[in-house]
Each structure stands twice: as C-alpha cells, then as structure tokens.
Amino acid sequence: MSVIVERAGPLVAVQDAGRAGGLGVGLSRGGAVDRLAYIEGVALLDQPLGAAALEMAGVGGRFRLEAGMWFALTGARMKATLDGAPIEGRASYLAAPGSVLDIGSADVGVYGYLHLGGGIETPFELGGRGFHRIAGLGRAVVAGDRLPVAASQKKGQGPMRLPQMAATTAPLRVMPGPQTEMFPAETRQTFEATVFHRSTRANRQGVRLDHDGAPFSVGAQLHQVSDFISEGDIQMTGDGTPYVLLAECQTMGGYPRIGTVLPADLPRIAQAVAGDEIRFRFVSVEEAEAAWKSDEALLARLVRRREPRVRDPRDMADLLRYEMIDRPHRDVVDE
C-alpha cells in the first residue's frame, strides 16, 4: 500500500517515537514533538508503538490513498476533509481506495499527526524513520512523494474516537535540576510569578519565551562549562531569555538551565501558538515521578479510553456517554 503526496506544506515530515540512546554520540531523540498526540494516533489504529506517521507543522497537504486503509488525525485541530466531507480529529476512519484526504491549516495548536494503516515504512536509519534535520537523517515530505504504508493491524472494533478533554491554563510543571540553585531564590520566585508569551521564534529544537521585566541571567553564565542537555530543559541565554528545548534540541549546551518541564506538560509548549500565555510552577522530585508515565502505560490508558465513533443519536445505545459539543483539546490525559 502507498500514499501519493499531491501537495505538502513546508514542514511536513515522517516522524515516529524517536531514536533512543543517541545522546552519547550527539544525537537527540527527535521524533514527534507532541508525543501525546503521536501516541493517540497509535492507540486509535492499534499500531505498534514506534510506527511512523506524518507530522504537519501549521499546514497539512493533499494525500491520495491508493489502497483502502485506516487513518487517524491527531494533535493540532486542522481543517480536514475526506473526499470533500469534513472529518474530526482524534478519530479513526476507513478510507476507500483512491480516496483523497485534504488537510489544511491549523485552527488550534501547531503540530498535527496523520497516522496511516500500520505505519509509514520509509527507510529505517539509526534506529528510526523520523526526519532529523540537525543530524541529516531523512528529509521533508514534498509533492510527488509516494510513501509506502504497512498493512493495518487494527482490530475489528470499527471506527473509534478519543473523548475530547477540557483545556487548561494551569502552570507547566518544572522539576529542579543540577543548575537550578545557580539562580537566586528571588529569581526563581520571579520566574514562577512571571507570565511568559510564546515567541514567534520556535521550531522543533525549542521555543523562545518573551516576557516583560528584568532578564533571568546569572553571573555564572560567563563561566558555565558545557553540559548534557535534553528535551524539556529551560535554558537561559546570554541575555536572560528562556528557551524551552523540544525533541530535536542539541545534546550539549553552556547556558544555565533553571529547570526541566515535565514530559507530561511538554505537549502544551509544543502546541502553543505565538502570543499564548505560559506560566511555570516548580514541583518536587516526588511529584515529578508521580506524574511520569512510560509510553507503554500512556498507550494502554488511551486504548482504554477509546469509544466507538458513532455520530447518529439513533445508533447510540449509551447516549449519555457521548459529548454533544466538542471542547478544545487538552494535551494532558486524565484518568
């Protein structure tokens, strides 16, 4: 099976769960920026964890499905149609051979994910299929590409959906790290009290945060030895501006880190659009550990939360379980 790309936005690429274990050789994990949205697609299609999908930043594309196949759209809320009929996000569909899937711009969020069949089967390099621009692995998807797709592993439940979840404006949780104490206590308190705004300067490496008031620089920046850094770290650049690092960040850096955003909250940074308000709250190591979920545990929970995608009330035997009004997507999974 394959999908023909008839049109593609400038930032469409194959992504998966990333390449683990490469920090020692200078290779960051990469993979899907919004890990939750990616795993939602895996759950909806019963794909193996690690199956490759299309990540679309801001704008999608036009895709012709040569064979009949299952697909799901997750992540940012994007305008999408299947053969001209609107489709909903966070739901699975079975397309007929020759169907055309048209995905436009994002109304809410930045990164959308298109999962197809049993996963996209582009070449496997260094433990993954995802495009990693910094490492020179893979490339962006362009019009004219023919993407091979594995046979679906989806079980016989029919079309499924995930229930919509309420949006939240709660502060993002930050775990202190080895350099947090470099920042005086009053600076850390100011950091928690500050309302930041997502800058226009953002990509898969990280997001700049703008704010009013004094910079968050510390004198030790001039003497800081480069150290390992990872996704979620909040670096303070030389002018005291915070950057939250994302999936394709570098692996070494000399800017001090005031803390690390918990993995469960990182999707909210990834999906923030320019101007969105962002606040932070320091948490203890115990609270951070309690909030951590492995990809396997998260996938199992999402599978349990699936429900049949039935839109005609006459076909809904358990009508009270359904939400009649969609609510904004929240990038945190509740029990």
C-alpha positions in Angstrom: 0.0 0.0 0.0 1.1 3.6 -0.5 0.0 7.2 -0.3 0.7 9.7 -3.0 1.6 13.2 -1.8 -0.2 15.6 -4.1 0.5 18.7 -2.0 2.5 19.2 1.2 3.1 22.1 3.5 6.6 23.3 4.0 7.0 21.5 7.3 5.5 18.1 6.7 7.8 15.1 7.5 7.8 11.5 8.6 8.1 11.2 12.4 8.0 8.4 14.9 8.8 7.8 18.6 12.3 9.0 18.0 15.8 7.4 18.3 16.7 6.5 21.9 20.2 6.1 23.2 22.0 8.5 21.0 22.9 11.3 23.4 26.4 10.0 23.9 27.1 10.4 20.2 25.4 13.8 19.9 22.1 12.6 18.6 19.0 13.9 20.4 15.8 11.8 20.4 13.9 13.7 17.8 10.6 12.1 16.8 7.2 13.6 17.3 7.3 16.9 19.1 3.9 16.3 20.6 4.4 12.8 22.0 0.9 12.5 23.4 -0.8 13.3 20.1 1.5 10.9 18.4 0.6 8.1 20.8 -3.1 8.9 20.4 -2.8 8.0 16.7 -1.1 4.8 17.6 -3.9 3.9 20.0 -6.7 4.7 17.6 -5.2 2.5 14.8 -3.8 -0.3 17.0 -0.4 0.4 15.6 2.8 -0.8 17.2 4.5 1.8 19.4 7.1 3.4 17.2 5.0 3.3 14.0 5.9 6.2 11.7 3.3 8.9 10.9 3.3 12.3 9.2 4.0 15.4 11.4 2.5 18.6 9.9 3.5 21.9 11.4 0.8 24.5 10.8 -0.3 23.3 7.4 -1.0 19.8 6.1 -1.4 18.7 2.5 -3.3 16.7 0.0 -2.9 12.9 0.1 -4.3 10.3 -2.3 -4.7 6.9 -0.7 -4.0 4.3 -3.4 -5.5 1.4 -1.5 -8.3 1.3 1.1 -6.8 2.0 4.5 -7.4 3.1 8.1 -6.2 6.6 9.1 -6.4 8.9 12.1 -5.7 12.6 12.5 -4.5 13.8 16.0 -2.7 16.8 17.5 -3.5 20.3 16.4 -7.0 20.9 15.2 -6.7 21.1 11.4 -9.3 21.7 8.7 -9.6 18.3 7.0 -11.8 16.5 4.6 -12.1 13.0 3.1 -13.3 13.2 -0.5 -14.8 16.6 0.4 -16.6 15.6 3.6 -15.3 17.1 6.9 -13.6 14.7 9.3 -13.0 15.1 13.0 -9.7 14.9 14.8 -8.7 12.2 17.4 -10.8 9.6 15.5 -10.2 6.7 13.1 -11.6 6.4 9.6 -11.6 3.7 6.9 -11.0 5.2 3.5 -11.9 3.6 0.2 -9.2 3.0 -2.5 -8.4 6.2 -4.3 -9.8 8.5 -1.6 -8.3 12.0 -1.3 -7.5 13.3 2.2 -7.1 17.1 2.2 -5.6 18.7 5.4 -5.5 22.4 5.6 -4.2 24.9 8.2 -4.4 24.5 12.0 -7.1 26.3 13.8 -5.9 25.4 17.3 -2.3 24.3 18.0 0.7 23.8 15.7 1.6 20.1 15.2 -0.9 17.7 13.6 -0.3 14.0 13.0 -1.6 11.8 10.3 -1.4 8.1 11.0 -1.9 5.7 8.1 -2.6 1.9 8.1 0.1 0.0 10.1 2.5 2.9 9.8 4.7 4.6 7.2 7.6 2.4 6.0 10.2 4.8 4.8 13.9 3.7 5.2 15.0 2.8 8.8 18.1 4.8 9.7 20.0 4.7 13.0 17.0 3.2 14.9 14.2 5.3 13.4 12.4 6.6 10.4 11.9 10.2 11.6 13.3 13.3 9.8 16.1 14.7 12.0 17.2 17.9 10.3 20.2 18.6 12.5 21.6 15.1 12.1 20.9 15.0 8.4 18.6 11.9 8.7 15.7 11.7 6.2 14.1 14.7 4.6 10.9 16.7 4.4 8.0 15.3 2.5 7.3 17.1 -0.8 4.6 16.9 -3.6 5.2 13.8 -5.7 6.4 11.6 -3.0 5.0 8.1 -2.8 5.0 6.9 0.8 4.9 3.1 1.5 2.4 2.1 4.2 2.4 -1.1 6.2 -0.7 -3.3 6.4 -3.1 -2.3 9.2 -3.0 -4.1 12.5 -6.3 -2.6 13.6 -8.7 -4.9 15.3 -12.3 -5.3 14.4 -13.9 -2.6 16.6 -14.8 -0.3 13.6 -14.2 3.4 13.7 -13.1 4.7 17.1 -12.6 8.1 18.7 -11.0 9.5 21.8 -13.2 11.8 24.0 -12.4 15.5 24.0 -10.7 16.9 27.1 -11.1 20.3 28.7 -8.4 22.9 28.0 -6.2 24.0 30.9 -4.3 27.2 31.7 -2.6 25.7 34.8 1.1 26.5 35.1 3.5 24.0 33.4 5.3 21.8 36.0 9.0 22.2 36.3 11.4 19.9 38.1 14.5 21.5 39.6 17.8 20.3 38.1 21.5 20.5 38.8 21.8 24.2 37.8 18.6 25.4 39.4 20.4 26.6 42.5 22.6 28.9 40.4 19.6 31.1 40.2 19.0 33.1 43.5 15.8 32.2 45.4 14.2 35.6 44.5 14.9 34.9 40.8 13.2 31.5 40.9 10.2 33.1 42.7 10.0 35.8 40.0 10.2 33.1 37.3 7.2 31.3 38.8 5.3 34.6 39.1 6.0 35.8 35.5 3.5 35.4 32.7 5.5 34.5 29.5 4.3 34.6 25.9 5.3 32.1 23.3 7.5 33.9 20.8 7.3 33.8 17.0 10.8 32.2 17.2 10.1 28.5 17.6 10.8 25.2 15.8 11.4 21.6 16.6 14.6 22.5 18.5 12.8 24.7 21.0 10.5 27.6 21.8 11.6 31.1 22.9 9.5 32.8 25.7 9.1 36.5 25.8 8.3 38.4 28.9 8.2 41.9 30.4 10.6 42.8 33.2 14.3 42.1 34.0 16.2 39.2 32.3 16.8 36.0 34.2 20.6 36.0 33.6 23.1 34.9 36.3 26.7 35.8 36.6 27.7 32.1 36.3 26.7 32.2 32.6 30.2 33.5 31.8 31.9 30.6 33.4 29.4 27.7 32.8 31.0 24.6 31.3 29.0 22.9 28.5 26.9 20.1 29.8 24.5 17.5 28.6 21.0 18.9 27.9 17.8 17.3 27.0 14.2 17.8 25.8 12.2 19.9 28.3 15.2 21.8 29.7 14.7 25.6 30.2 17.8 27.3 29.2 18.6 31.0 29.9 20.5 32.5 27.1 23.1 35.2 27.5 20.5 38.0 27.5 18.4 36.2 30.1 15.7 35.0 27.8 14.3 31.5 28.5 14.1 28.8 25.8 12.2 25.5 26.3 14.0 22.7 24.4 12.0 20.3 22.3 12.5 17.0 20.6 15.3 18.0 18.2 17.3 20.1 20.6 21.1 19.9 20.6 22.7 17.5 23.1 25.3 19.9 24.7 24.9 23.4 25.9 26.6 26.0 28.1 23.6 28.1 29.0 22.4 27.5 32.6 19.1 25.6 33.0 16.6 26.8 35.6 14.7 23.5 35.5 13.1 21.0 33.2 9.4 20.9 32.1 7.8 17.5 32.9 7.2 15.3 29.9 3.5 15.2 30.6 3.3 19.0 30.1 5.7 19.4 27.1 2.8 19.0 24.6 1.4 22.3 25.8 4.6 24.1 24.9 4.8 22.3 21.5 1.2 23.2 20.6 1.3 26.8 21.9 1.0 29.4 19.2 2.7 32.8 19.1 1.3 35.1 21.8 -0.1 32.3 24.0 0.4 32.8 27.8 2.7 30.3 29.6 3.4 30.1 33.3 5.6 27.7 35.3 5.5 26.1 38.7 8.4 24.2 40.4 7.5 20.8 41.7 9.3 18.3 43.9 11.1 15.2 42.5 8.4 13.1 44.2 5.6 15.0 42.3 7.5 14.7 39.1 8.0 11.0 39.5 4.3 10.5 40.3 3.4 12.4 37.0 5.7 10.3 34.8 4.2 7.7 32.6 6.0 5.4 30.1 4.9 5.4 26.5 3.6 1.9 27.1 1.5 3.0 30.1 0.2 6.0 28.2 -0.7 3.9 25.2 -2.6 1.4 27.4 -4.5 4.2 29.0 -5.5 5.7 25.7 -6.6 2.3 24.4 -8.9 2.0 27.4 -10.4 5.5 26.7 -11.4 4.8 23.1 -15.1 4.7 22.2 -17.0 3.9 19.1 -17.2 6.8 16.6 -20.9 6.9 16.2 -22.5 10.3 15.3 -26.2 9.4 14.7 -28.0 9.5 18.0 -30.3 6.8 16.8 -27.3 4.4 16.8 -26.1 5.4 20.3 -27.3 2.8 22.8 -25.4 4.6 25.5 -26.2 8.2 24.5 -25.2 9.7 27.9 -21.6 8.6 27.4 -21.2 11.0 24.4 -20.3 14.6 24.4 -22.6 16.5 22.1 -20.4 19.6 22.0 -16.7 19.4 21.2 -14.3 21.2 23.6 -10.8 22.4 23.0 -8.1 19.7 23.0 -6.1 19.5 26.2 -2.7 17.9 25.9 -2.8 16.0 29.2 -4.5 12.6 29.7 -6.7 12.3 32.8 -7.8 9.1 34.5 
